[in-house]
Amino acid sequence: MNLKRENGILEKTLSIAEGGYAAAYLFLSEEYEKNPGEFGAQALYFLACLAGGDGRPERALEWLKRAVLDNGWWYRPEVLEDDDLASLQGNPAFLRLKTISDGRYAGAVSKSRAVFTWEKKRADQLFLAVHGNTQNARAAREDWEPLLDPAWQLEAVQSAEPDGYGTYRWSYDMRSYLPVAEAMEQVRDAGYDRIACGGFSAGCDMLLRAVAFSPARCDALMLQSPWIPMLQAHGEALVNAVRQKNIEVKIRCGSEDEDCLPMAEQLYDLLQRASVPAELVIQPGNRHQFPETEALPGA
């Protein structure tokens, strides 16, 4: 499975779906058939939802059977209650699949623990990556590595909350961010010349909560496609913490990222008005994803 490639194709699928589910389903099913091994549970879920939303419940059920029965995957219970799957809700075969999936999810939750890949100092500079929802630590490393100078030591934090098979999520509360704060604290006195932290989507919110609500600190925050609902209630606390801890903030967001771009601009405006060093780069034509190529200045 290639999460980076899968995420890119799924973003393109979402773009096509804005013009109709049928075209998006055709695109994604053709991409899947070219190389099924590059796709994971999220792609099959997309295919099921697109088929269901296009009035093809039998085909939607086939994709879910492939995911749950053939591949042994599972999903967070609420995602199988999506409106696009409404035509399946009373189907006995679908209900059996959901029962199997829900059971596997419960088992995964009972055993899941947060992961921090760092073991020891191996370079003078450390970059700590935090994944977004429906991702994992490996995806975070794969996203950030092409953008960093090889001299940086790259490590990642993974949430303790399963999302689907092989992927994880963050909740926007006062607990989910704690593994991120603990990781930042763990490396603070390890002797690095510079520590930067990078987040994607929901990972940005976790980094900002860590800075605002714990002693955690770093030299710079790199925020890509920031989904940051904490701003609504805690914007002032965040800005005060960033200023007091002397953290440089660099924000990147796609011009076509309709959900996250307003948040990116709001955060930048708050930081600017508080005279906190900040940079906002709007990536032309980019959606909710990392750009194909863009080096990070200063990283």
N, C-alpha and C positions, 0 to 999 in steps of 0.2 A: 504494500500500500504506500502511495506517495501522497501524504497529506497536503503538501504545498501545491502540487499539481491539481489534486482534487479540489482544494479550496478555490483555486483560480478558475477552474471549469465551472464550479457551482456558482461563482459570482457572475460569470458570463451567462449561465443558465437563468439566473434571476433577472438579468438585464433583458434577455429574450422574452422571458415570461411576462414582462410588462406589456408586450404586444400580443400575448396569447399563450395559453398553456400548450396548445398542440405543437407549435413551433419549438417551444422550449423542451418539450418531451422528446421530440424527434432529435433535436441536437444532442441532448444528454444521453439518450439511449444509443445513438450512433457512437458517441465518444466512449461510452462504457464498453460496447461490443468490440471496439478496437483493441482494448487491453483491460479486461476485467480486473486483473491483479493490481492495477494502480488505484482502484477505488475501494472505499470502505463503506461502513454502515450508513454514513450521511448521504452518500450518492444514491444508494438504494432507497433511502427514505424520500429523497427528492423525487426519484422516479415514481414511487408509489403515490406521492401527493399530486404530482403533475398528472398522472393517469387518472386518479380519482377526481381531481378538479376538472378534468377534460371529459368526464362522463364515462370513464372506462373502469368501473370498479373491479372487474375480473382481472384486468391487467395489474391494477394496483395491488390486489391480493397476491398475485404471482410474484411481484417484487418483494413483498414482505415475507412470503414463504421462503424465497431465496435467501433473504437476510437472516431470518430467525431459525428456520429449519435446516437449510442447506449449509449456511455458514456459522451457525451457532451464535449469532450476534443478538443484541438486545438494545432497547431504547428506554429513555426516561418515560415513565408512564403517561405523563400529560401530553407528550408529543404525538402519541397515537390517538389522541382525541381531537386532532386538528380538523378544522372544518372541511378541508379537502378530502378527508377520509370519512366524512359523515355517512356516505352511502354504504359503508362497511360496518357501521356500528352494531347492527343487529345480525350480522352474518356469523353463524356458528364457527366457521373456519377462522374468521378474523378474531373472534373472541378467544378461541383456543390459542392462537398465536400471541395475542396480547397477554394472556395468562402466563404463558411460558416466558415472554419477554419481561413482564413485571417481576416474576420470580427471580430471574437472573439479575435484574436491576437491584432488587432488595439484597441479594447475596453480595453483589459488588459493593453496595453502600456499607454493608456490615464489615467488610474487610479493607475498605479504602483508607489510605493515609496520605497526607501531603508528602511531596517529594522535593528535595533540594539536591541538585546534582553536584554541588560543590563539596570537595573533600579537603583540598589544601591549596595554598597559594602557588601558582605556577607561572605567573607573569607579574609585571609591575602594575598593570591596569586590569580592572575587572569590569565586565559587562554582565549584568544580571537581567535575564529576559523573563517576562511573564506572559503566558499565553492568553488568548481570548477564549470565549466559550466555543464548545465543540472542537477544541484543540487539546494539545498536551505539551509536555516539556520538549519532546523531540521536534514538534512543529515550531515551537518558539525558537529553538536553536537554528532550525533550517531557515526560518524567516529572516533572522537577524544576521546570521553569519556572512552572507554575501555583502552586507553593508558595512562590515567592520574591518578595520585594519587587522591583519593576522596577529599583530603584537598583543591584541587584547585577549585575555582569558574569558571565554564565554561560558556561562553557566545559566541554569534555568530553575524556576520554581514551578511545581505542578500542584494544582488544587487537590484537595481531598474529596471533592464532591463529583462523583461520576455524572457524565452527561449522557453518553451512549457508549456502546462498546469501543473501548480504547481511547475515549475522549473524556474531557472534564469541563466543568463550568465553575463560575464564581457567582455567589449570591450577593446582592447589594444590601448587606446588613453590617452589623458591627462584629461579626465573627469570621466571615469568609476570608477577609484580607489578612488575618493573623499569620498564616504561613509566610506571606510576603514580608511582613514586618519582622518576623523572627529571622528570616534569611538575611535581610539587610543588617540586622543587629549582629548576626553571627559573623559576618565578614568585616564589620566596621573596623575592628582592631587587628586585622590579619596582616597589616603592613603594606597595603596597596597605595601607590602614589595617587591613583584616581579610581573612583568607583562610579560607574554610570548604570542606570537602570532603564530598561526599555519595556514598554507594554504595548500590546495590540488590543484594540477594542475594549472588552471588559477588563482586561489586564491593566489598562490605564487607570481605571477606577480603583483597583486594588492598590496600585502603587500610590495613588494620591491619598487614599484612606490611611495607608501605612504612614505616610509623611505627616498627615494632619492629626492622627489619633494615637500615635505611638512615638517613642523616642527615635525611631528609625530615620536615617538620613543618608544622603549620598551627594556626590558632586554635581550630577546632572541627571535629568529625567528626559527620556526620549519617548514621545507618545505618538504612536501611529494609529490613525483611524480611531480616535478616542471616544469610547462610549462611557460617559462619566455622569451618571445621574446624581452622584453625590453633590454636584454643583448646586442643585436646586435648594438644598437645605444647609450646605456646609461650605459654600464658596468663600465666605469671609475667613473662616477658620483655616481653610486650605491655604489661602494667599498669605495669611499671617505666618503659618508654619513654614512655607517655602521661603519667605523673606527672612525669617529668623534663622533658618538653617542654611541660608546662603546657597540655595540650589538653583542651578541654571535649568531652564525649561525649553525644550525644543519640540514643537508640535508639527506633525505631518498629517494631512488629510486630503483625500481625493475630492476633486471638484464635483464628482457625481455621487458622493456619499451623502445622500439627502438626510439621513438620520444623524450622522456624527459631525458633519461640517458645522452646523449651528453650535454644537457643544464646543468644538475646537475653537471657534471664533469667540464664544462667550468666555472660555478660559483665558484665551490670549488677551481679551479686553480687560478682564479682571486683573491679570498680572501687569499689564501695561499701566493701568491706572494706579497700581500700587508700587510702580517703579521697580518691579522685579524683572531681572534680565530674562527675556523670553523671545522666541522666534516662532513664527508661523509660516509654514510653506504649504500652499494649496497645490496639489498635484493635478495637473490638467488631465481630464479624461479618466481619472482613476476612480474606482468605486470603493467598496469596503474591503480593501486588500493592500498588501504591500506593492509598491511599484516594481516593475520589472528590473530596473537598475537605478539606483540612487545611493551614492555614498553619503555617509553621515559626517558632516564637518565636525572636527574635534573628537571623532570616535574612531 
